[in-house]
Amino acid sequence: MGDDRATETDRTRIEHVFVLRLWREPGAAFGGVRGTVLEVMSDRRFAFSSLADLADYLHLRLDRTP
């Protein structure tokens, strides 16, 4: 059968679940995207108007410790 022992990495890993909605604005040049992110566990929502804003948001959320 399988080995049920968790490694130290498994016990300390923190997972985040996000739902991403992404769309291109009609007539926008390359990079003209908008979207929303839902952080499932907290029901926190974030709207963004560039991929850089999305990356900044995810970076901030993933760097936080509980």
C-alpha positions in Angstrom: 0.0 0.0 0.0 0.9 3.7 -0.1 3.2 5.5 2.4 1.0 7.8 4.5 4.0 9.5 6.2 4.0 13.3 5.5 7.3 15.0 4.9 8.2 18.2 6.8 7.6 20.1 3.5 4.0 18.7 3.3 3.2 19.7 6.9 4.4 23.3 6.4 3.0 23.9 2.9 0.3 26.5 2.7 -2.1 26.3 -0.2 -4.1 29.1 -1.7 -7.0 28.6 -4.1 -7.9 31.4 -6.5 -10.6 31.7 -9.2 -9.4 34.0 -12.0 -11.7 35.7 -14.6 -9.7 37.3 -17.4 -10.8 39.1 -20.5 -9.5 41.5 -23.1 -11.1 44.9 -23.5 -12.6 45.4 -27.0 -10.3 47.5 -29.1 -7.5 47.5 -26.6 -4.0 47.2 -27.7 -1.9 44.1 -26.6 -1.9 44.0 -22.9 -5.3 45.6 -22.6 -6.7 43.0 -20.2 -9.0 43.2 -17.2 -10.1 40.7 -14.7 -11.0 39.7 -11.2 -9.5 37.3 -8.7 -11.5 35.5 -6.0 -9.5 34.1 -3.1 -11.7 31.2 -2.2 -11.0 30.7 1.5 -11.5 34.3 2.5 -14.0 35.3 -0.3 -11.7 38.3 -0.9 -12.1 39.8 -4.4 -9.6 41.9 -6.4 -10.2 43.6 -9.7 -7.3 44.5 -11.9 -6.7 46.2 -15.2 -3.3 44.9 -16.1 -1.3 41.7 -15.8 1.2 43.6 -13.7 -1.5 44.4 -11.1 -2.5 40.8 -11.0 1.1 39.7 -10.5 1.5 42.3 -7.7 -1.6 41.1 -6.0 -0.7 37.4 -6.1 2.8 38.2 -4.9 1.4 40.1 -1.9 -1.1 37.4 -1.0 1.4 34.5 -1.3 4.1 36.3 0.7 1.8 36.6 3.7 1.9 34.0 6.5 -1.1 33.1 8.5 
